[in-house]
């Protein structure tokens, strides 16, 4: 059902390019600072100050506007918002460094859950703490984001949301309802850190607003979800390649390279190839080149 509705979107949406929120290791680097000092002594206070001195408003489509608080006004700061959530995320390089990753769910979404392994059709906007916008993907031109390739902040926050439903208007446009929508504030250590990106300077905390329209949880359409293709359960779907053909399982339609597509190794025809083990050797047929 999910793949059928995704095929409709793939056939009609022109802009299916991946997000610039990918973590691009080929971007020229600058001098690397101590990660603990950069976060605890520089960015943590600047992020806190931003949240305490700014507030946001929403329109009916969950588009966000952020402004500076007028001391004479009555606006509630981002920091004092009762819906503000905090995720504690350990640095990938420094075990004892834990970041506070903040997000606000405007709505979590009504349909399918999202995992860190999935592709998500999204609209979003990103800006610096000085409110300079560096990217803006509007609702009528959403883009697909492969979450495993995005920055760590997205990998942590986007799976807190679900997708919605869409209506094909028959003219190349779609209406989206019931989708997830939110905002996140991340330190640079969960974004690009010392890598300059577009107009984003090195060591920049970032703010994003986003909407999660549609999730594709089966990239290769083989009836095995992306999450279930992470066989070693280490959070990285790219190092699971059963047949060593250079294509990770979640992008490989024939995971064991036995000439039979994974989706056709569903011996009991229940729509789930992971529970079929014809020869009883403990290896599902779709991962067992000896079983066709």
NORSULSUL-V274758 format. One record per residue. N is the residue number from 1. RES is the residue in three letters. PSI is psi in radians with two decimals (999 if undefined). D_LAST is the distance of its C-alpha to the last C-alpha in whole Angstrom. Layout:
n=[N & N]
res=[RES & RES]
psi=[PSI & PSI]
d_last=[D_LAST & D_LAST]
//
This chain:
n=[1 & 2 & 3 & 4 & 5 & 6 & 7 & 8 & 9 & 10 & 11 & 12 & 13 & 14 & 15 & 16 & 17 & 18 & 19 & 20 & 21 & 22 & 23 & 24 & 25 & 26 & 27 & 28 & 29 & 30 & 31 & 32 & 33 & 34 & 35 & 36 & 37 & 38 & 39 & 40 & 41 & 42 & 43 & 44 & 45 & 46 & 47 & 48 & 49 & 50 & 51 & 52 & 53 & 54 & 55 & 56 & 57 & 58 & 59 & 60 & 61 & 62 & 63 & 64 & 65 & 66 & 67 & 68 & 69 & 70 & 71 & 72 & 73 & 74 & 75 & 76 & 77 & 78 & 79 & 80 & 81 & 82 & 83 & 84 & 85 & 86 & 87 & 88 & 89 & 90 & 91 & 92 & 93 & 94 & 95 & 96 & 97 & 98 & 99 & 100 & 101 & 102 & 103 & 104 & 105 & 106 & 107 & 108 & 109 & 110 & 111 & 112 & 113 & 114 & 115 & 116 & 117 & 118 & 119 & 120 & 121 & 122 & 123 & 124 & 125 & 126 & 127 & 128 & 129 & 130 & 131 & 132 & 133 & 134 & 135 & 136 & 137 & 138 & 139 & 140 & 141 & 142 & 143 & 144 & 145 & 146 & 147 & 148 & 149 & 150 & 151 & 152 & 153 & 154 & 155 & 156 & 157 & 158 & 159 & 160 & 161 & 162 & 163 & 164 & 165 & 166 & 167 & 168 & 169 & 170 & 171 & 172 & 173 & 174 & 175 & 176 & 177 & 178 & 179 & 180 & 181 & 182 & 183 & 184 & 185 & 186 & 187 & 188 & 189 & 190 & 191 & 192 & 193 & 194 & 195 & 196 & 197 & 198 & 199 & 200 & 201 & 202 & 203 & 204 & 205 & 206 & 207 & 208 & 209 & 210 & 211 & 212 & 213 & 214 & 215 & 216 & 217 & 218 & 219 & 220 & 221 & 222 & 223 & 224 & 225 & 226 & 227 & 228 & 229 & 230 & 231 & 232 & 233 & 234 & 235 & 236 & 237 & 238 & 239 & 240 & 241 & 242 & 243 & 244 & 245 & 246 & 247 & 248 & 249 & 250 & 251 & 252 & 253 & 254 & 255 & 256 & 257 & 258 & 259 & 260 & 261 & 262 & 263 & 264 & 265 & 266 & 267 & 268 & 269 & 270 & 271 & 272 & 273 & 274 & 275 & 276 & 277 & 278 & 279 & 280 & 281 & 282 & 283 & 284 & 285 & 286 & 287 & 288 & 289 & 290 & 291 & 292]
res=[UNK & UNK & UNK & UNK & UNK & UNK & UNK & UNK & UNK & UNK & UNK & UNK & UNK & UNK & UNK & UNK & UNK & UNK & UNK & UNK & UNK & UNK & UNK & UNK & UNK & UNK & UNK & UNK & UNK & UNK & UNK & UNK & UNK & UNK & UNK & UNK & UNK & UNK & UNK & UNK & UNK & UNK & UNK & UNK & UNK & UNK & UNK & UNK & UNK & UNK & UNK & UNK & UNK & UNK & UNK & UNK & UNK & UNK & UNK & UNK & UNK & UNK & UNK & UNK & UNK & UNK & UNK & UNK & UNK & UNK & UNK & UNK & UNK & UNK & UNK & UNK & UNK & UNK & UNK & UNK & UNK & UNK & UNK & UNK & UNK & UNK & UNK & UNK & UNK & UNK & UNK & UNK & UNK & UNK & UNK & UNK & UNK & UNK & UNK & UNK & UNK & UNK & UNK & UNK & UNK & UNK & UNK & UNK & UNK & UNK & UNK & UNK & UNK & UNK & UNK & UNK & UNK & UNK & UNK & UNK & UNK & UNK & UNK & UNK & UNK & UNK & UNK & UNK & UNK & UNK & UNK & UNK & UNK & UNK & UNK & UNK & UNK & UNK & UNK & UNK & UNK & UNK & UNK & UNK & UNK & UNK & UNK & UNK & UNK & UNK & UNK & UNK & UNK & UNK & UNK & UNK & UNK & UNK & UNK & UNK & UNK & UNK & UNK & UNK & UNK & UNK & UNK & UNK & UNK & UNK & UNK & UNK & UNK & UNK & UNK & UNK & UNK & UNK & UNK & UNK & UNK & UNK & UNK & UNK & UNK & UNK & UNK & UNK & UNK & UNK & UNK & UNK & UNK & UNK & UNK & UNK & UNK & UNK & UNK & UNK & UNK & UNK & UNK & UNK & UNK & UNK & UNK & UNK & UNK & UNK & UNK & UNK & UNK & UNK & UNK & UNK & UNK & UNK & UNK & UNK & UNK & UNK & UNK & UNK & UNK & UNK & UNK & UNK & UNK & UNK & UNK & UNK & UNK & UNK & UNK & UNK & UNK & UNK & UNK & UNK & UNK & UNK & UNK & UNK & UNK & UNK & UNK & UNK & UNK & UNK & UNK & UNK & UNK & UNK & UNK & UNK & UNK & UNK & UNK & UNK & UNK & UNK & UNK & UNK & UNK & UNK & UNK & UNK & UNK & UNK & UNK & UNK & UNK & UNK & UNK & UNK & UNK & UNK & UNK & UNK & UNK & UNK & UNK & UNK & UNK & UNK & UNK & UNK & UNK & UNK & UNK & UNK]
psi=[-0.81 & -0.80 & -0.64 & -0.73 & -0.51 & -0.66 & -0.61 & -0.74 & -0.72 & -0.59 & -0.35 & -0.55 & 2.28 & -0.79 & 1.68 & 0.43 & 2.64 & 2.73 & 2.61 & 0.02 & 0.14 & 2.54 & 1.78 & 1.83 & -0.16 & -0.09 & 2.37 & 2.45 & 2.86 & -3.12 & 2.33 & 2.17 & 2.83 & 2.16 & -0.70 & -0.82 & -0.72 & -0.75 & -0.93 & -0.58 & -0.20 & -1.10 & -0.59 & -0.77 & -0.67 & -0.63 & -0.77 & -0.78 & -0.74 & -0.82 & -0.55 & -0.35 & 0.06 & 2.67 & 2.87 & 2.71 & 2.71 & 2.53 & -3.02 & -0.37 & 0.28 & 0.49 & 2.39 & 2.38 & 2.24 & 2.32 & 2.83 & 2.41 & 2.29 & 2.11 & -0.45 & -0.09 & -2.99 & 0.35 & 2.56 & 2.24 & 2.82 & -0.72 & -0.61 & 0.03 & 2.21 & -0.28 & -0.01 & 2.26 & 2.64 & 2.23 & 2.31 & 2.03 & 2.17 & 2.41 & 2.46 & -0.30 & -0.33 & 1.85 & -0.59 & 0.21 & 2.06 & 2.18 & 2.59 & 2.01 & 2.06 & 2.49 & 2.70 & 2.05 & 1.90 & -0.69 & 2.48 & -0.29 & 2.70 & -0.11 & -2.00 & 2.47 & 2.66 & 2.44 & 2.97 & -0.03 & -0.06 & 2.92 & 2.39 & 2.25 & 2.09 & 2.66 & 2.53 & 2.85 & 2.46 & 2.47 & 2.81 & 3.02 & -0.28 & 0.19 & 0.26 & 2.11 & 2.24 & -0.20 & 2.51 & 1.87 & 1.85 & 2.92 & -0.70 & -0.06 & 1.07 & 2.85 & 2.67 & 2.33 & 2.16 & 1.77 & -0.65 & -0.31 & 0.00 & 3.08 & 2.74 & -0.64 & -0.72 & -0.71 & -0.49 & -0.70 & -0.80 & -0.67 & -0.07 & -0.05 & 2.96 & 2.96 & -3.04 & -2.61 & 2.77 & 2.69 & 2.21 & 2.04 & -0.10 & 0.03 & 0.35 & 0.03 & 2.81 & 2.60 & 2.31 & 2.38 & 2.74 & 0.27 & 2.88 & 2.64 & 2.44 & -3.01 & 2.52 & 2.65 & 2.11 & 2.49 & 2.84 & -0.44 & -0.31 & 0.22 & -2.00 & -0.15 & -1.94 & 0.12 & 2.02 & 2.44 & 1.97 & -2.13 & 0.18 & 2.06 & 2.78 & 2.65 & 0.81 & 2.05 & 2.59 & 2.70 & 2.38 & 2.47 & 2.65 & 2.78 & 2.34 & 1.62 & -0.94 & 2.39 & 2.38 & 1.84 & 0.20 & 1.41 & -0.72 & 0.11 & 0.80 & 0.21 & 0.05 & 2.15 & 2.71 & -0.72 & -0.67 & -0.20 & -0.10 & 1.39 & -0.62 & 0.04 & 0.74 & 0.14 & 0.01 & 1.82 & -0.17 & -0.24 & 0.27 & 1.80 & 1.46 & -0.73 & 0.10 & 0.72 & 0.11 & -0.07 & 2.01 & 2.67 & -0.64 & -0.10 & 0.21 & 2.05 & -0.22 & 1.51 & -0.55 & 0.07 & 0.73 & 0.15 & -0.06 & 2.17 & 2.52 & -0.76 & -0.36 & 0.05 & 0.46 & 1.39 & -0.63 & 0.05 & 0.69 & 0.15 & 0.21 & 1.72 & -0.22 & -0.25 & 0.37 & 2.04 & 1.43 & -0.71 & 0.07 & 0.49 & 0.11 & 0.00 & 2.12 & 2.57 & -0.67 & -0.22 & 0.07 & 1.81 & -0.25 & -0.17 & 2.15 & 999]
d_last=[26 & 27 & 25 & 26 & 30 & 29 & 28 & 32 & 33 & 31 & 33 & 36 & 37 & 38 & 39 & 35 & 36 & 36 & 38 & 41 & 40 & 38 & 39 & 39 & 40 & 41 & 44 & 47 & 48 & 52 & 53 & 51 & 53 & 53 & 50 & 52 & 56 & 54 & 53 & 55 & 59 & 58 & 55 & 55 & 59 & 58 & 56 & 58 & 61 & 59 & 57 & 61 & 63 & 60 & 59 & 57 & 57 & 54 & 55 & 53 & 50 & 50 & 51 & 53 & 56 & 57 & 61 & 63 & 65 & 69 & 71 & 73 & 70 & 68 & 64 & 62 & 60 & 57 & 57 & 59 & 56 & 55 & 52 & 51 & 48 & 48 & 45 & 45 & 43 & 43 & 43 & 40 & 43 & 45 & 44 & 48 & 48 & 47 & 48 & 49 & 47 & 48 & 47 & 48 & 46 & 48 & 45 & 42 & 40 & 39 & 35 & 32 & 32 & 32 & 30 & 31 & 28 & 28 & 30 & 33 & 35 & 39 & 42 & 44 & 47 & 48 & 52 & 53 & 56 & 59 & 57 & 56 & 53 & 50 & 48 & 48 & 45 & 46 & 45 & 45 & 43 & 40 & 38 & 34 & 34 & 31 & 32 & 31 & 33 & 36 & 39 & 39 & 41 & 39 & 36 & 38 & 40 & 38 & 35 & 38 & 38 & 36 & 36 & 38 & 37 & 38 & 40 & 39 & 43 & 42 & 44 & 41 & 43 & 41 & 43 & 41 & 42 & 42 & 40 & 41 & 44 & 46 & 47 & 47 & 49 & 48 & 49 & 48 & 46 & 43 & 44 & 45 & 47 & 49 & 47 & 49 & 47 & 49 & 52 & 51 & 53 & 52 & 52 & 52 & 51 & 49 & 50 & 47 & 47 & 44 & 42 & 38 & 38 & 34 & 31 & 27 & 25 & 22 & 23 & 19 & 19 & 15 & 17 & 17 & 21 & 22 & 24 & 21 & 19 & 22 & 20 & 23 & 26 & 28 & 29 & 28 & 24 & 25 & 24 & 21 & 18 & 15 & 14 & 18 & 18 & 21 & 20 & 20 & 17 & 20 & 20 & 17 & 14 & 11 & 12 & 10 & 10 & 7 & 8 & 7 & 10 & 10 & 12 & 9 & 7 & 10 & 10 & 13 & 14 & 17 & 17 & 16 & 12 & 14 & 15 & 11 & 10 & 9 & 10 & 13 & 14 & 15 & 12 & 11 & 7 & 8 & 10 & 8 & 7 & 7 & 4 & 0]
//
